């Protein structure tokens, strides 16, 4: 008997070790058991050959079912789910960019020819927690509703304002609704439904945002922080790309001024570019005064920015577009001058050695309520310091005068680390070379000793502004005159 048990255990081990042959081993096991115990597979005593041939069909079917089930392969383990292709999210603090990208994405995702049935928009801008919870429930119901006529549809939860960190977003009703929505998105829904959510205020610590990161095709557009060092470089690239789409070409000085005036705000950038494009297309005002060159002013009946050129091809004469150049004069005329713009203009006037303009801007800032110490530390001191640093680098390492700030940035990056260890840095540790690049374009107009004396004058002015009752405009005027009053270097 012990011998029979060992044979049974060995048979069971073979079945476990080779799951693909379970049917074969099970059949073998059943018949072995019949031979070992002297009974049939169902516990009955074996009968004669004729009776065995007359076994009921039910027993044979049961045996075949056992064998078929044993031959089924083991189910694979479920791994981590990949990002669901029918969930999209567009979020970020840059409201204008989020709305633009989300609108384009909704248009691209909506099936062609479906009309109003292909896109279901749910307004996510709620005034209170109850409204926010109702909008979430509407989104859940829309996701659980199949598309009409068996087609596909897009559910867009638009401009949701309950994903941030405010009392409305922290309410129990909103959090409960977001948890239910998160479970639905995480578990999956009908493949004919696509979900799109757009929001400008998002708390990235919440579980709902982490679910979007894991499951959705997420796009984040955050506004540039103009208080962070080095933001000008990113803003310049944004303006350059969007101006190219508008068929506008900026002079280097005009581009720098435009970036400072708009402050990296994409909404304002779009508005001001549209204004400049309209102005150039209409041909309003004298070209010379407007700063548009070399494009010619257009007549009322001619298409914008197009004039016939003497370019002959095999097809004959071809009209060629002329891209108008936008100069500093045009930017000053059309783009509103903010506080940051006036400070930039003052820095630019100091670098260009324009004494009259610099004194006028100092007086304007004081009239607008700006403090004298703020003007000194925000505009005068940084300008003189950057001029001194740029001139020292150019003299010490033989760097040529750059035609653009980015050319000087490339030259700085090629210098050894020891030569740049004293330069101002960004938060990430890289050199804040953009302002140095602007200063390097004008540093040739100053002597090194003149800039050193101007820094000393700034120190004296700082002490006087804090400790004395002298007239603030007089103190700032003295600093500007000491810097710009001497003869310009040729």
C-alpha positions in Angstrom: 0.0 0.0 0.0 2.9 2.3 0.8 4.3 1.7 -2.6 1.0 2.8 -4.2 1.0 6.0 -2.2 4.5 6.9 -3.4 3.4 6.3 -7.0 0.5 8.7 -6.5 2.7 11.4 -5.0 5.2 11.1 -7.9 2.3 11.4 -10.4 1.0 14.5 -8.6 4.5 16.1 -8.7 4.8 15.4 -12.4 1.5 17.2 -13.0 2.6 20.3 -11.0 6.0 20.4 -12.7 4.6 20.3 -16.3 1.3 22.2 -16.5 1.1 22.1 -20.2 0.7 18.3 -20.1 -1.9 18.3 -17.4 -4.5 16.5 -19.5 -2.2 13.7 -20.4 -1.0 13.3 -16.8 -4.5 13.5 -15.4 -5.7 10.8 -17.7 -2.7 8.6 -16.8 -3.4 9.4 -13.1 -7.0 8.4 -13.3 -6.3 5.0 -15.0 -3.4 4.4 -12.6 -5.7 4.9 -9.7 -8.2 2.5 -11.2 -5.4 -0.2 -11.4 -4.1 0.5 -7.9 -7.3 0.5 -6.0 -9.2 -2.1 -7.9 -12.0 0.3 -8.5 -13.0 2.6 -11.3 -12.4 6.3 -11.5 -15.7 7.0 -9.7 -15.3 4.6 -6.8 -17.2 1.7 -8.3 -16.0 -1.9 -8.5 -14.7 -2.7 -12.1 -17.1 -4.7 -14.2 -16.8 -7.0 -17.1 -15.5 -6.0 -20.5 -19.0 -5.7 -21.9 -20.2 -3.7 -19.0 -17.1 -1.5 -19.3 -17.8 -0.8 -22.9 -21.3 0.2 -21.9 -20.2 2.8 -19.4 -22.6 5.8 -19.3 -21.8 8.7 -21.5 -21.9 11.0 -18.5 -18.9 9.4 -17.0 -16.9 9.7 -20.2 -17.9 13.4 -20.6 -16.8 14.1 -17.0 -13.4 12.6 -17.7 -13.0 14.6 -20.9 -13.9 17.8 -19.0 -11.4 17.1 -16.3 -8.7 16.6 -19.0 -9.6 19.7 -20.9 -9.6 21.9 -17.8 -6.2 20.6 -16.8 -4.8 21.4 -20.2 -5.7 25.2 -19.9 -2.6 27.3 -19.4 -2.1 29.2 -16.2 -3.4 32.8 -16.2 -0.5 35.3 -16.5 0.0 37.7 -13.6 -1.4 41.2 -14.1 1.3 43.8 -14.2 1.1 47.5 -13.7 -1.3 49.1 -16.2 0.2 51.4 -18.8 -1.1 54.9 -19.5 -4.7 54.7 -20.9 -4.7 56.1 -24.4 -8.2 57.5 -24.1 -7.5 59.8 -21.0 -5.9 63.2 -21.6 -5.1 66.0 -19.2 -3.9 69.6 -19.9 -3.0 71.4 -16.7 -0.7 74.2 -15.5 -0.6 77.8 -14.1 -0.3 79.3 -17.6 -4.0 79.8 -18.2 -3.8 81.0 -21.8 -1.6 78.2 -22.9 -3.7 75.5 -21.1 -6.9 76.8 -22.8 -5.3 77.0 -26.2 -3.8 73.5 -26.1 -6.9 71.9 -24.6 -9.1 73.5 -27.3 -6.9 72.2 -30.1 -6.7 68.8 -28.5 -10.5 68.6 -28.1 -10.9 69.5 -31.8 -8.4 66.8 -32.8 -9.9 64.1 -30.6 -13.6 64.7 -31.7 -14.6 62.3 -34.4 -15.2 63.9 -37.7 -18.8 64.2 -38.8 -20.3 63.5 -35.4 -21.4 67.1 -34.7 -22.7 67.8 -31.2 -22.9 64.1 -30.5 -19.1 63.7 -30.7 -18.1 66.2 -28.0 -19.8 66.6 -24.6 -18.4 69.7 -22.7 -18.9 69.9 -18.9 -18.0 73.4 -17.5 -15.6 72.7 -14.6 -15.6 76.4 -13.4 -17.6 76.0 -10.1 -18.5 78.8 -7.6 -18.7 76.5 -4.6 -18.1 73.0 -3.4 -21.7 71.8 -4.2 -21.4 73.0 -7.8 -17.9 71.3 -8.1 -19.3 68.0 -6.8 -22.2 68.3 -9.3 -19.8 68.8 -12.2 -17.8 65.8 -11.1 -21.0 63.7 -11.1 -21.9 65.0 -14.5 -18.5 63.9 -15.8 -18.9 60.4 -14.3 -22.4 60.0 -15.9 -21.1 61.2 -19.2 -18.3 58.7 -19.1 -20.7 55.9 -18.3 -23.1 56.8 -21.1 -22.3 55.1 -24.4 -21.9 57.2 -27.6 -24.9 57.6 -29.9 -25.2 55.5 -33.0 -22.4 53.3 -31.9 -19.8 55.9 -32.7 -17.2 57.5 -30.4 -17.3 60.7 -28.3 -15.1 63.0 -26.2 -16.1 64.0 -22.7 -14.3 67.3 -21.8 -14.2 68.5 -18.2 -13.3 72.1 -19.1 -11.5 74.6 -16.9 -11.8 72.6 -13.7 -11.1 74.9 -10.7 -11.5 72.4 -7.9 -8.2 70.5 -8.2 -6.1 73.1 -6.3 -5.5 73.7 -2.6 -8.4 75.9 -1.5 -11.4 75.3 0.8 -13.6 74.3 -2.2 -11.1 71.7 -3.4 -10.6 70.4 0.2 -14.3 69.8 0.9 -15.5 66.3 1.6 -18.0 66.3 -1.3 -15.4 67.3 -3.8 -12.8 64.8 -2.5 -15.4 62.0 -2.5 -16.4 62.8 -6.1 -12.8 63.0 -7.3 -12.1 59.6 -5.6 -15.1 58.1 -7.5 -13.9 59.6 -10.7 -10.4 58.4 -10.1 -11.6 54.9 -9.6 -13.6 55.0 -12.8 -10.6 56.3 -14.8 -8.2 53.9 -13.1 -10.5 50.9 -13.7 -11.3 51.8 -17.3 -14.5 52.6 -19.2 -16.0 52.1 -22.6 -13.3 52.2 -25.4 -15.5 54.4 -27.5 -15.4 57.3 -24.9 -12.4 59.6 -24.6 -11.9 61.7 -21.5 -10.2 65.2 -21.5 -9.7 67.4 -18.5 -8.2 70.9 -18.4 -7.4 72.8 -15.2 -5.1 75.7 -14.2 -5.0 75.2 -10.5 -3.8 71.8 -9.6 -2.4 70.5 -6.3 0.2 68.0 -7.4 0.2 66.3 -3.9 -3.3 65.0 -4.4 -4.1 61.4 -5.3 -6.2 62.5 -8.3 -3.2 64.3 -9.9 -1.0 61.3 -9.2 -3.5 59.1 -11.0 -3.4 61.5 -14.0 0.3 61.2 -14.1 0.1 57.4 -14.1 -2.9 56.9 -16.4 -3.3 59.9 -18.7 -1.4 61.6 -21.4 -0.5 64.6 -19.3 0.7 68.0 -20.6 1.8 70.6 -18.0 2.2 74.3 -18.9 3.4 76.5 -16.0 3.8 80.2 -16.2 7.4 81.6 -16.3 8.5 83.1 -13.0 9.8 86.5 -13.9 11.4 86.7 -10.4 13.6 83.7 -11.1 17.0 84.3 -12.6 17.3 83.3 -16.3 13.6 83.5 -17.2 14.5 85.9 -20.0 16.1 83.1 -22.1 12.9 80.9 -22.0 10.7 83.9 -22.7 12.8 84.9 -25.6 12.4 81.5 -27.2 8.7 81.7 -26.7 8.4 85.1 -28.3 10.7 84.1 -31.2 8.7 81.0 -32.1 5.3 82.8 -31.9 6.6 85.8 -33.9 7.7 83.4 -36.6 4.2 82.0 -36.8 2.9 85.5 -37.1 5.4 86.1 -39.9 7.2 88.8 -37.8 10.9 89.4 -37.4 12.3 91.3 -34.4 15.5 93.3 -34.3 17.6 92.1 -31.4 17.1 95.2 -29.2 13.4 95.1 -30.0 13.1 91.5 -29.0 14.8 92.1 -25.7 12.5 95.0 -24.9 9.4 93.1 -26.0 10.4 90.2 -23.6 10.9 92.5 -20.7 7.6 94.4 -21.3 5.5 91.2 -21.6 7.3 89.5 -18.7 6.9 86.0 -20.1 3.1 86.1 -19.9 1.9 84.0 -22.9 -1.5 85.7 -23.0 0.1 89.2 -23.2 2.6 87.9 -25.7 -0.2 86.7 -28.0 -2.1 89.9 -27.6 0.9 92.2 -28.3 2.1 90.1 -31.2 -1.4 90.3 -32.7 -1.4 94.0 -32.2 1.9 94.4 -34.0 0.9 92.1 -36.8 -2.3 94.1 -37.4 -0.4 97.3 -37.3 2.1 96.1 -39.9 -0.5 94.5 -42.1 -2.6 97.7 -42.2 0.5 99.8 -42.9 -0.8 102.5 -40.5 1.5 105.5 -39.9 4.8 106.3 -41.5 7.1 103.3 -41.9 10.1 105.1 -40.6 8.5 106.3 -37.4 6.7 103.0 -36.8 9.9 101.2 -37.1 8.8 98.7 -39.8 11.5 98.1 -42.3 12.3 97.2 -45.0 8.6 96.2 -45.8 6.7 98.9 -47.7 3.3 100.2 -46.5 0.5 98.4 -48.2 -2.5 100.0 -50.0 -6.0 99.2 -48.9 -6.6 96.7 -51.7 -3.4 94.7 -51.5 -2.9 91.6 -49.4 -1.0 92.0 -46.1 2.7 91.8 -46.2 2.9 90.8 -49.9 4.3 92.7 -52.8 5.3 91.6 -56.3 9.0 90.9 -56.7 11.1 90.5 -59.9 11.7 86.8 -59.2 11.2 85.0 -62.5 10.6 81.2 -62.5 9.4 78.8 -65.2 5.9 79.7 -64.3 6.4 83.4 -64.7 6.5 86.2 -62.1 5.8 85.1 -58.5 4.7 87.2 -55.6 7.0 86.8 -52.6 6.1 87.6 -48.9 8.1 90.2 -47.2 8.5 89.8 -43.4 8.4 93.2 -41.7 11.2 93.9 -39.2 10.0 95.1 -35.8 12.3 97.7 -34.2 12.5 99.2 -30.8 10.5 102.2 -31.9 7.5 100.1 -32.9 7.7 98.1 -29.6 7.8 101.3 -27.6 4.9 102.7 -29.5 2.5 99.7 -29.3 3.4 97.7 -26.2 2.3 99.3 -22.9 5.1 100.4 -20.6 4.9 98.6 -17.2 7.0 99.0 -14.1 9.3 96.2 -15.3 9.5 97.9 -18.7 10.5 101.2 -17.3 13.2 99.6 -15.2 14.5 97.8 -18.3 14.4 101.0 -20.3 16.4 102.8 -17.6 19.0 100.0 -17.6 19.1 100.2 -21.4 19.5 104.0 -21.3 22.4 103.6 -18.9 24.1 101.0 -21.1 23.5 103.2 -24.2 24.9 106.3 -22.4 21.7 108.2 -23.0 21.8 110.7 -20.1 18.7 112.6 -21.0 16.5 109.5 -21.3 18.0 108.0 -18.1 17.1 111.1 -16.0 13.6 111.2 -17.5 13.0 107.6 -16.6 14.3 108.1 -13.1 11.9 111.0 -12.6 9.0 108.9 -14.1 9.6 106.0 -11.7 9.7 108.4 -8.7 6.4 110.0 -9.9 4.8 106.5 -10.1 5.6 106.0 -6.4 8.7 103.8 -6.7 11.2 104.1 -3.9 14.6 105.6 -4.7 16.4 102.7 -3.0 14.3 100.3 -5.1 15.3 102.0 -8.3 19.0 102.0 -7.3 19.1 98.3 -6.4 16.8 97.1 -9.2 18.0 99.0 -12.2 21.2 101.1 -11.6 23.4 98.7 -9.6 22.7 95.6 -11.7 23.3 97.4 -14.9 26.7 98.8 -13.7 27.7 95.5 -12.2 26.9 93.6 -15.4 28.8 96.1 -17.5 31.8 95.7 -15.3 31.7 91.9 -15.2 31.2 91.7 -19.0 34.0 94.2 -19.7 36.4 92.3 -17.4 35.6 89.0 -19.2 36.2 90.5 -22.6 39.5 92.1 -21.6 40.8 89.2 -19.5 40.0 86.4 -22.0 39.9 88.3 -25.3 36.2 87.8 -26.0 34.9 89.8 -28.9 31.9 92.2 -28.7 28.8 90.0 -29.4 26.1 90.7 -31.9 23.5 89.1 -29.6 23.3 88.0 -26.0 23.3 84.3 -27.0 26.6 84.7 -28.8 28.2 85.9 -25.6 26.6 83.1 -23.6 28.2 80.5 -25.9 31.6 82.3 -25.4 31.2 82.2 -21.6 30.3 78.5 -21.7 33.6 77.7 -23.4 35.7 79.4 -20.6 37.3 77.3 -17.9 35.3 76.9 -14.6 37.9 79.0 -12.7 37.3 82.0 -15.0 33.5 82.0 -14.4 33.3 81.0 -10.7 32.6 84.7 -9.6 29.7 85.2 -12.0 26.1 85.4 -10.8 24.3 82.0 -10.8 20.7 80.7 -11.3 18.9 78.5 -8.8 20.1 75.4 -10.7 23.8 76.5 -10.4 24.2 77.5 -14.1 25.6 81.0 -15.0 23.0 83.7 -15.4 24.6 84.9 -18.7 21.7 86.5 -20.5 22.1 89.9 -18.7 25.8 89.7 -19.1 25.3 89.1 -22.9 23.2 92.3 -23.1 25.8 94.3 -21.1 28.6 92.9 -23.3 27.0 94.6 -26.4 27.5 98.0 -24.8 30.5 97.5 -22.5 32.9 98.9 -25.1 31.5 102.4 -24.5 32.9 102.5 -20.9 36.3 102.4 -19.3 36.9 99.9 -16.5 37.9 102.6 -14.0 34.7 104.5 -14.9 32.6 101.5 -14.0 34.4 100.9 -10.8 33.9 104.6 -9.7 30.2 104.2 -10.6 29.9 101.2 -8.3 31.5 103.3 -5.5 29.0 106.0 -6.2 26.1 103.5 -5.9 27.5 102.5 -2.5 27.6 106.1 -1.4 24.1 106.7 -2.7 22.8 103.7 -0.9 24.1 105.0 2.4 22.7 108.5 1.8 19.2 107.2 0.9 19.1 105.2 4.1 20.7 107.5 6.6 20.1 111.1 5.4 17.2 113.3 4.4 18.7 114.4 1.1 16.4 114.7 -1.9 16.1 111.2 -3.4 16.0 112.4 -7.0 19.1 114.4 -6.4 21.0 111.4 -5.1 20.0 109.2 -8.1 20.7 112.0 -10.5 24.2 112.3 -9.1 24.9 108.6 -9.6 23.6 108.7 -13.2 25.7 111.8 -14.1 28.8 110.2 -12.6 28.3 107.2 -14.9 27.3 109.0 -18.1 28.5 112.5 -17.7 32.1 111.9 -19.0 33.0 111.6 -22.7 31.9 108.4 -24.4 34.7 105.9 -25.3 35.0 105.4 -29.1 
